[in-house]
Amino acid sequence: MSVLVDKNTRVIVQGITGHQGSFHAGEMIKFGTKVVAGVSPGKGGSKFQSLDVYDTVAEAMKLSPNATMISVPAPYVKDAAFEAIDHGIKIVYILTEHVPFHDTMEIVHQARRKGITLIGPNGPGITSPFLCKIGIMPNQIFKEGDVAVASRSGTLTYEIVEAITRNGFGESTVIGLGGDPVVGLTFIDVLKMFEEDEKTKKIVLVGEIGGNNEERAAEYIKKHVSKKVVAYITGRSAPPGKRMGHAGAIIEKGVGTAESKIKAFNSAGVKVADYPWDIPGLLR
Amino acid sequence: MNLYEYMGKEIFRKYGIPVPDGYVVESASGVKKFDKPVVIKSQILLGGRGKSGGIKFAKSQADLDSGVKELLGSKIRNLTVSKVLVEEMLDIKKEIYVSIALNRAERVPMVIASSSGGVEIESVPEDKIFKTLVDPLIGYSDYIGREATNFLKLEPAIAAQFRAILSNLYRVFEKEDCELVEINPLVITGSGKLVAADAKVVMDSDSMFRHKEISIVDTEKTPLELEAQGKGYSFVELDGNIGVIANGAGLTMATLDALTLHKGKPRNFLDLGGTDNVDTVVNAFELVMKADPKAILVNIFGGVTKCDTVANGIVAAKDRLKISKPIVVRLSGVHEDEGRAILKNDGIEAFSTMLPAIERVAQIAGGN
């Protein structure tokens, strides 16, 4: 069992001929992901490794993909996402950073209407070792296990996953929600999936300043989550009003502080690590 | 990206939202002949301009001339006033409030309205605020305006104007890629007209590729932050003494947090991003050195960003920029052993985990 993806997940890569798209498609194949085709408008008829590249998602549908990674420049993301959603691809992951959030809002709601799961934008994707990886997480940090991780960040997720693996644990599924103010998945969405997933025994949430995703997750945990949840929140030293790298990482009018998130988690019985490297200790 | 009031009002005018008659003045010679009482408003991106002396009233040509002269070039909380907006003084009968903002949790636009205007909406009791969510795929429907005017208990003639303004304001929010459009106050004049006395328009900086007509320097950023932005780095100046270079926004924030918990004081946030280029590292050092830190901490979790490339970048930066300040490095991930060997060769301290690197740099910068 795993969450959202497994060994039957068939992935296409929209933007496979780009710098990022081709590098990460190659890494995904090395990880064991069934990448079945690439799509790059204007590059139809070419090859990526042994895979066919098509101009349109419509043509790639003959390979029965049920997931896509979108790695196209920000101005073209909305069109690429609508293309995938309209063809009924069940999992749409957007790697691209700097997508206008008005575009993302439309993608989120179109995906919701069609029952499609949107991951990202501006996140590292999803990995279930060693069934499937869609995205850009480094292959070498994983070990199969029972810890599920959801995070708003990229590199920090790798740091924490690596620490989990090094300390003798392993991961069931790792999901990066994305660093934008508007993204497809909330912590509540993934908590629901992790709670239902038989393979997952423990849950790690990696939050950051900005918005109230963590506070809402804490309320949800109180009522609906029976599994052990631990957390790390970054940005506790960040000054208000400054965007800390991620478009969504900003304390606005007193909303979105690390203190508020830590307090909310503590009140839900979720232990919050002071440092990323303390997470494995809390899992014991 | 915050727009100046005058820019917001230009957009409002374009979308049919009534604004006071007025003009922008950049030098005393731009002042027109006085014909009616006016307000002179400093164009700076700060709330509470009035309380800081940034707004003046003029009832004569002499008032107008001296008011403009006083404000232009003056400093309000460190910002220099380079433009003022001269506007007809409104005959204010009542002030109300309307805005449209991104609701992050629901991922939709939210319409907010209140009959209490002219004060911060956060200070208005919840039961006096009308809020409704809008489906972004459907957009604005007229019933939203009817619900709002019912809630606000506006008289019919005013209500009709309000609904037109709200509908147009939604178009601004949508077409101009806004995070926030706010009219506070929306003035009901003595003659029964609704006029936007202020305009707060915040656009999504990621949408600028389709708004090339807007050119604005973000005055909330320091000169060094602007330079970094121009070079493609996420960079925030802080007030400590330890320069920080890390990769990924989350890991960079975590580095600052860990430093702070160890009594270290970060001088900056700099996200190197995903790179496999030596010059990207050198240019990052150049920015950090301009902030004159006492020591520099580099924290890399290698993936796309290879540790040996970063190590070569650090050695090159030290050489090219003649850096004599202590550099402490943590390298983990892809090619970490090679990276640490390169640094060791050059006499630079390198660790494989975060904690000893954090402790070491905090000790160096806190010492002496």
Chai-1 contact restraints between the chains, C-beta under 6 A:
chainA,res_idxA,chainB,res_idxB,connection_type,confidence,min_distance_angstrom,max_distance_angstrom,comment,restraint_id
A,P75,B,F209,contact,1.0,0.0,6.0,A-B,restraint_1
A,H98,B,D206,contact,1.0,0.0,6.0,A-B,restraint_2
A,P100,B,D177,contact,1.0,0.0,6.0,A-B,restraint_3
A,P100,B,D204,contact,1.0,0.0,6.0,A-B,restraint_4
A,P100,B,D206,contact,1.0,0.0,6.0,A-B,restraint_5
A,P100,B,S207,contact,1.0,0.0,6.0,A-B,restraint_6
A,F101,B,D204,contact,1.0,0.0,6.0,A-B,restraint_7
A,H102,B,D177,contact,1.0,0.0,6.0,A-B,restraint_8
A,M105,B,R107,contact,1.0,0.0,6.0,A-B,restraint_9
A,M105,B,P136,contact,1.0,0.0,6.0,A-B,restraint_10
A,E106,B,P136,contact,1.0,0.0,6.0,A-B,restraint_11
A,E106,B,L137,contact,1.0,0.0,6.0,A-B,restraint_12
A,V108,B,R107,contact,1.0,0.0,6.0,A-B,restraint_13
A,H109,B,P136,contact,1.0,0.0,6.0,A-B,restraint_14
A,H109,B,L137,contact,1.0,0.0,6.0,A-B,restraint_15
A,P138,B,G303,contact,1.0,0.0,6.0,A-B,restraint_16
A,S153,B,G250,contact,1.0,0.0,6.0,A-B,restraint_17
A,G154,B,G248,contact,1.0,0.0,6.0,A-B,restraint_18
A,T155,B,N247,contact,1.0,0.0,6.0,A-B,restraint_19
A,T155,B,G248,contact,1.0,0.0,6.0,A-B,restraint_20
A,T155,B,L251,contact,1.0,0.0,6.0,A-B,restraint_21
A,T155,B,F301,contact,1.0,0.0,6.0,A-B,restraint_22
A,L156,B,G250,contact,1.0,0.0,6.0,A-B,restraint_23
A,L156,B,L251,contact,1.0,0.0,6.0,A-B,restraint_24
A,L156,B,A254,contact,1.0,0.0,6.0,A-B,restraint_25
A,Y158,B,F301,contact,1.0,0.0,6.0,A-B,restraint_26
A,E159,B,L251,contact,1.0,0.0,6.0,A-B,restraint_27
A,E159,B,F301,contact,1.0,0.0,6.0,A-B,restraint_28
A,G179,B,A249,contact,1.0,0.0,6.0,A-B,restraint_29
A,P181,B,R104,contact,1.0,0.0,6.0,A-B,restraint_30
A,V182,B,R107,contact,1.0,0.0,6.0,A-B,restraint_31
A,G211,B,R104,contact,1.0,0.0,6.0,A-B,restraint_32
A,N212,B,A105,contact,1.0,0.0,6.0,A-B,restraint_33
A,T234,B,G250,contact,1.0,0.0,6.0,A-B,restraint_34
A,T234,B,M253,contact,1.0,0.0,6.0,A-B,restraint_35
A,T234,B,A254,contact,1.0,0.0,6.0,A-B,restraint_36
A,T234,B,D257,contact,1.0,0.0,6.0,A-B,restraint_37
A,G235,B,M253,contact,1.0,0.0,6.0,A-B,restraint_38
A,R236,B,D257,contact,1.0,0.0,6.0,A-B,restraint_39
A,S237,B,L256,contact,1.0,0.0,6.0,A-B,restraint_40
A,S237,B,D257,contact,1.0,0.0,6.0,A-B,restraint_41
A,S237,B,T260,contact,1.0,0.0,6.0,A-B,restraint_42
A,K242,B,V236,contact,1.0,0.0,6.0,A-B,restraint_43
A,M244,B,M253,contact,1.0,0.0,6.0,A-B,restraint_44
A,M244,B,F269,contact,1.0,0.0,6.0,A-B,restraint_45
A,G245,B,S234,contact,1.0,0.0,6.0,A-B,restraint_46
A,G245,B,A249,contact,1.0,0.0,6.0,A-B,restraint_47
A,G245,B,T252,contact,1.0,0.0,6.0,A-B,restraint_48
A,G245,B,D271,contact,1.0,0.0,6.0,A-B,restraint_49
A,H246,B,A249,contact,1.0,0.0,6.0,A-B,restraint_50
A,Y275,B,A258,contact,1.0,0.0,6.0,A-B,restraint_51
A,P276,B,A254,contact,1.0,0.0,6.0,A-B,restraint_52
